[in-house]
Amino acid sequence: MFSSTRVGINARPQLLRHTSIAGPSRGRLLLASRNVSTVPIGGSKDGSPKSQDGSSFDDKIAILEHINRRGFPKDFDHSKIPFDLLDHYIPQPLAVATASGGVQLKDTLAWLRGRLSNSWLNAINLFFWARQKPFLGISGLSRPKRRLSPQIFLAQSTSPNAWLAPLRQAALDVYINMNEAQSKGDLKSLPDLSAGRMLEESRKRIKALGSDKTVVWKFHGEASPTQCLSVRTLDQDTYSGGGVKGAKQLIMAQVLMKIDTYQSLQIYDKRSGKLLASKGTPESPARVTEYIVFERRLLAQGQWYIRDQLFPGVELQKNSLGF
């Protein structure tokens, strides 16, 4: 993908099942909202949080409080709810994670805790996700016959028989289509392929290239299989017409994918045909490894889209509400 100014994360995941956004009281509501994310979307280079949709924290709390009092109506448009990044995690080798000052016991324990916590969260979220149709938010994909399966512990597996194999392919397809749309300057396709800060940056990148340049981007295959690193979901309380609380329902999912591919990118002057910039060639493509967050609103029509790009080694600050 084209270079991005987004910074990344190396945050330890929180020990949660998944996040609920409706509850019986404002106190519980605020507590739940604190757990929505360890990484607010739109963080600046200094790590300070910044809302990706321009809405204030008070606006978001007002939406959550309304949901808390009345629940979700059947025709509620969940795409209007402002959600930020959940607590994604990029696993790193111990030597890399502790390279700054040598390996100490506390660093080793923190590294181990992060990996175990992420694996546990992946399993729990997959367990609860397996009860919802369509599975993985992919149209036509049936739910697993048994939720309590060894597969819930194989979120990071690259096996073609793993539960997440269809999602890995869907994510790679969106990734390729996103790059092709950017190279062609296809502004109309971007909202179907991306959202939030990623959508804004893609628009700016296309406009910055201008109409006097020709961009040629090509995908030359995977260097290693696309891998899911973290699975996170968000649920809601449901209520009957009489206000009786029912079962929880998943409304949104995010997955962090490691996409390791061979690509080539050339930028030419449209008039003269002169090569202005190049990264890799069709004969010798460049290897590009990126960590991409994909998101899907599970109760709305649509598909998976790119939400953000993360980079290992940089931890963003979290404000008090987790947005």
C-alpha positions as CSV (number, residue, x, y, z in Angstrom):
1,M,0.0,0.0,0.0
2,F,1.1,3.6,-0.5
3,S,3.1,5.0,2.4
4,S,1.0,6.3,5.3
5,T,1.7,8.8,8.0
6,R,-0.2,6.7,10.6
7,V,1.8,5.5,13.6
8,G,1.4,2.0,15.0
9,I,1.0,0.1,18.2
10,N,2.7,-2.2,20.5
11,A,0.1,-2.2,23.3
12,R,-0.8,-5.1,25.5
13,P,-4.3,-6.3,25.0
14,Q,-6.8,-6.0,27.9
15,L,-8.2,-9.2,29.4
16,L,-11.8,-8.8,28.2
17,R,-14.2,-11.1,26.5
18,H,-15.3,-8.4,24.1
19,T,-16.8,-4.9,24.6
20,S,-20.4,-4.2,25.4
21,I,-21.7,-0.7,24.7
22,A,-25.0,-0.8,26.4
23,G,-25.7,-1.4,30.1
24,P,-28.1,-0.6,33.0
25,S,-26.3,2.5,34.2
26,R,-24.1,5.5,33.1
27,G,-21.4,4.2,35.4
28,R,-21.3,0.8,33.7
29,L,-21.6,2.5,30.4
30,L,-18.5,4.6,31.0
31,L,-16.6,1.6,32.3
32,A,-17.4,-0.3,29.2
33,S,-16.4,2.6,27.0
34,R,-13.0,2.8,28.7
35,N,-12.4,-0.7,27.5
36,V,-13.4,-0.1,23.9
37,S,-9.8,0.6,22.8
38,T,-6.3,0.9,24.0
39,V,-5.5,2.8,20.7
40,P,-7.8,5.7,19.7
41,I,-8.0,6.1,16.0
42,G,-6.3,9.1,14.4
43,G,-3.5,9.3,16.9
44,S,-0.9,11.9,16.0
45,K,2.8,11.3,15.8
46,D,3.2,12.3,19.4
47,G,0.6,9.7,20.4
48,S,-2.2,12.1,21.4
49,P,-5.7,10.9,20.5
50,K,-7.7,12.6,17.8
51,S,-11.3,11.7,16.8
52,Q,-11.4,10.3,13.2
53,D,-14.9,11.6,12.5
54,G,-14.7,15.0,14.1
55,S,-17.2,14.3,16.8
56,S,-16.6,15.3,20.4
57,F,-16.5,12.9,23.3
58,D,-19.8,14.4,24.6
59,D,-21.5,13.6,21.2
60,K,-20.4,10.0,21.5
61,I,-21.5,9.7,25.1
62,A,-24.9,11.2,24.2
63,I,-25.3,8.4,21.5
64,L,-24.3,5.7,24.0
65,E,-26.6,7.1,26.7
66,H,-29.5,7.1,24.3
67,I,-28.8,3.5,23.4
68,N,-28.5,2.7,27.1
69,R,-31.9,4.1,27.9
70,R,-33.9,2.8,25.0
71,G,-31.9,0.1,23.3
72,F,-31.5,-0.2,19.5
73,P,-34.6,0.1,17.3
74,K,-34.9,-2.6,14.7
75,D,-34.1,-0.2,11.8
76,F,-31.2,1.5,13.6
77,D,-28.3,2.4,11.3
78,H,-25.3,1.0,13.1
79,S,-22.9,2.6,10.6
80,K,-23.6,6.0,12.3
81,I,-22.2,4.9,15.6
82,P,-18.6,6.3,16.0
83,F,-16.3,3.4,16.9
84,D,-12.6,3.7,17.3
85,L,-9.9,1.0,17.1
86,L,-10.2,-1.9,19.6
87,D,-7.1,-3.3,21.4
88,H,-5.2,-4.9,18.6
89,Y,-1.8,-6.4,19.1
90,I,1.1,-7.0,16.9
91,P,3.2,-10.0,18.2
92,Q,6.9,-9.5,18.0
93,P,9.9,-11.7,18.8
94,L,11.2,-11.2,22.3
95,A,14.5,-9.9,21.0
96,V,12.8,-7.2,19.0
97,A,10.3,-6.2,21.8
98,T,13.2,-5.8,24.3
99,A,15.9,-4.5,22.0
100,S,16.0,-1.0,23.5
101,G,17.7,-1.9,26.7
102,G,18.5,-5.6,27.0
103,V,16.2,-8.4,28.2
104,Q,15.1,-8.1,31.8
105,L,12.7,-10.3,33.7
106,K,9.9,-7.7,33.8
107,D,10.2,-7.2,30.0
108,T,10.0,-10.9,29.4
109,L,7.0,-11.3,31.6
110,A,5.3,-8.3,29.8
111,W,6.0,-9.8,26.5
112,L,4.7,-13.2,27.5
113,R,1.6,-11.6,29.0
114,G,0.9,-9.7,25.9
115,R,1.1,-12.8,23.7
116,L,-1.1,-14.9,26.0
117,S,-3.7,-12.2,26.5
118,N,-4.0,-11.7,22.7
119,S,-4.3,-15.4,22.1
120,W,-7.0,-15.6,24.8
121,L,-8.9,-12.7,23.4
122,N,-8.8,-14.1,19.9
123,A,-10.2,-17.4,21.2
124,I,-13.0,-15.8,23.2
125,N,-14.0,-13.4,20.4
126,L,-14.1,-16.3,17.9
127,F,-16.2,-18.4,20.3
128,F,-18.9,-15.7,20.5
129,W,-18.6,-14.8,16.9
130,A,-19.3,-18.4,15.8
131,R,-23.0,-18.1,16.9
132,Q,-23.8,-15.2,14.5
133,K,-24.9,-15.5,10.9
134,P,-23.3,-15.0,8.4
135,F,-20.2,-16.2,10.0
136,L,-17.2,-13.8,9.8
137,G,-19.5,-11.2,8.2
138,I,-19.1,-13.0,4.8
139,S,-22.4,-13.5,2.9
140,G,-23.3,-17.2,2.4
141,L,-20.8,-18.5,5.0
142,S,-22.4,-20.9,7.4
143,R,-21.7,-20.9,11.1
144,P,-19.5,-23.7,12.5
145,K,-21.4,-26.7,13.8
146,R,-19.7,-26.4,17.2
147,R,-18.5,-23.2,18.8
148,L,-16.4,-25.0,21.4
149,S,-13.8,-26.2,18.9
150,P,-10.0,-26.2,18.8
151,Q,-10.4,-23.8,15.9
152,I,-11.0,-20.9,18.3
153,F,-7.4,-21.2,19.4
154,L,-6.1,-21.1,15.8
155,A,-6.9,-17.4,14.8
156,Q,-3.3,-16.9,13.7
157,S,-3.2,-20.1,11.7
158,T,-2.5,-19.8,7.9
159,S,-4.0,-23.2,7.2
160,P,-6.5,-23.3,4.3
161,N,-8.8,-25.3,6.6
162,A,-8.8,-22.8,9.4
163,W,-12.0,-21.0,10.3
164,L,-10.5,-17.6,9.3
165,A,-9.3,-18.8,5.8
166,P,-12.2,-17.2,4.0
167,L,-11.7,-14.0,5.9
168,R,-8.0,-13.9,5.1
169,Q,-8.8,-14.1,1.4
170,A,-11.5,-11.5,1.7
171,A,-9.1,-9.1,3.4
172,L,-6.4,-9.7,0.7
173,D,-9.0,-9.0,-2.0
174,V,-10.0,-5.7,-0.3
175,Y,-6.4,-4.8,0.1
176,I,-5.6,-5.4,-3.6
177,N,-8.8,-3.5,-4.7
178,M,-7.9,-0.6,-2.5
179,N,-4.4,-0.3,-4.0
180,E,-5.8,-0.5,-7.5
181,A,-8.4,2.2,-6.7
182,Q,-5.7,4.5,-5.4
183,S,-3.4,3.9,-8.4
184,K,-6.3,4.7,-10.8
185,G,-7.4,7.7,-8.9
186,D,-10.8,6.1,-8.4
187,L,-12.3,8.3,-5.7
188,K,-15.8,6.8,-6.1
189,S,-14.7,3.3,-5.0
190,L,-12.8,4.4,-1.9
191,P,-15.8,4.6,0.5
192,D,-16.6,0.9,-0.2
193,L,-13.0,-0.1,0.5
194,S,-12.0,2.1,3.4
195,A,-13.2,4.3,6.2
196,G,-12.1,6.8,8.8
197,R,-8.6,8.1,8.6
198,M,-7.6,5.6,5.9
199,L,-10.3,6.9,3.6
200,E,-9.3,10.5,4.3
201,E,-5.6,9.8,3.7
202,S,-6.3,7.9,0.5
203,R,-8.3,10.8,-0.9
204,K,-5.6,13.3,0.0
205,R,-3.0,11.0,-1.6
206,I,-4.9,10.8,-4.9
207,K,-5.5,14.6,-5.0
208,A,-1.8,15.2,-4.2
209,L,-0.7,13.1,-7.2
210,G,-2.8,15.3,-9.5
211,S,-4.1,14.6,-13.0
212,D,-0.8,15.0,-14.7
213,K,0.7,11.7,-13.5
214,T,0.1,8.1,-14.4
215,V,0.4,5.6,-11.5
216,V,1.0,1.9,-12.3
217,W,0.6,-0.5,-9.3
218,K,0.7,-4.2,-9.6
219,F,0.3,-7.1,-7.2
220,H,2.8,-10.0,-7.9
221,G,1.6,-12.5,-5.3
222,E,2.0,-13.2,-1.6
223,A,5.5,-13.4,-0.1
224,S,3.9,-15.4,2.8
225,P,0.3,-16.2,3.5
226,T,-1.9,-13.4,4.8
227,Q,-2.2,-13.9,8.6
228,C,-4.7,-12.7,11.2
229,L,-3.0,-11.4,14.3
230,S,-5.9,-10.3,16.4
231,V,-9.7,-10.6,16.4
232,R,-11.9,-8.2,18.3
233,T,-15.7,-7.8,18.4
234,L,-18.2,-5.4,19.9
235,D,-21.6,-6.4,21.2
236,Q,-24.9,-4.7,22.3
237,D,-27.7,-5.6,24.6
238,T,-31.0,-6.3,22.9
239,Y,-34.4,-5.4,24.2
240,S,-37.9,-6.6,23.4
241,G,-40.8,-4.2,22.7
242,G,-41.6,-4.2,26.4
243,G,-38.1,-3.2,27.3
244,V,-37.1,-6.6,28.5
245,K,-33.4,-7.3,28.1
246,G,-32.5,-10.1,25.8
247,A,-29.4,-11.8,24.5
248,K,-26.3,-9.9,23.4
249,Q,-25.7,-9.4,19.7
250,L,-22.5,-8.6,17.9
251,I,-22.6,-5.4,15.9
252,M,-19.0,-4.8,14.8
253,A,-15.8,-6.8,14.3
254,Q,-12.2,-5.8,13.6
255,V,-9.4,-8.0,12.6
256,L,-5.7,-7.1,12.3
257,M,-4.1,-8.8,9.3
258,K,-0.4,-9.1,8.4
259,I,-0.2,-8.8,4.7
260,D,3.1,-9.7,3.2
261,T,3.2,-9.3,-0.6
262,Y,5.3,-8.6,-3.7
263,Q,4.4,-5.3,-5.4
264,S,5.6,-2.8,-8.0
265,L,4.8,0.8,-8.2
266,Q,5.8,3.3,-10.9
267,I,4.7,6.9,-11.3
268,Y,5.1,8.6,-14.7
269,D,4.6,12.1,-16.0
270,K,1.5,11.8,-18.2
271,R,2.8,14.1,-20.9
272,S,6.4,13.1,-21.4
273,G,6.2,9.5,-20.1
274,K,9.2,10.2,-17.9
275,L,9.5,7.9,-14.8
276,L,9.2,10.1,-11.7
277,A,9.3,7.5,-8.9
278,S,9.6,3.7,-8.7
279,K,9.4,1.0,-6.0
280,G,10.1,-2.5,-7.4
281,T,9.6,-3.5,-11.0
282,P,7.5,-6.2,-12.6
283,E,10.7,-8.2,-13.1
284,S,11.9,-7.6,-9.6
285,P,9.0,-6.6,-7.4
286,A,9.5,-5.2,-3.9
287,R,8.5,-7.1,-0.8
288,V,6.0,-5.1,1.2
289,T,4.8,-6.1,4.7
290,E,1.9,-4.2,6.3
291,Y,-0.3,-4.5,9.3
292,I,-3.9,-3.6,8.3
293,V,-7.0,-3.3,10.4
294,F,-10.2,-4.4,8.6
295,E,-13.6,-3.6,10.0
296,R,-17.1,-4.9,9.4
297,R,-20.5,-3.6,10.7
298,L,-22.2,-6.9,11.2
299,L,-25.8,-5.7,11.3
300,A,-25.6,-3.6,8.2
301,Q,-25.3,-4.4,4.5
302,G,-21.8,-4.1,3.1
303,Q,-18.4,-5.8,3.2
304,W,-15.2,-5.7,5.0
305,Y,-13.2,-2.5,4.5
306,I,-9.8,-1.1,5.6
307,R,-10.1,0.9,8.8
308,D,-6.4,1.7,9.5
309,Q,-2.8,0.8,9.2
310,L,-0.7,0.0,12.3
311,F,3.1,-0.2,12.8
312,P,4.9,-2.2,15.5
313,G,6.9,-0.6,18.1
314,V,5.0,2.6,18.8
315,E,2.3,2.7,21.5
316,L,-0.4,5.4,21.4
317,Q,-1.8,7.1,24.4
318,K,-5.3,6.3,25.5
319,N,-7.7,9.0,26.7
320,S,-9.9,8.4,29.7
321,L,-13.0,7.2,27.7
322,G,-11.1,4.9,25.3
323,F,-12.3,6.7,22.1
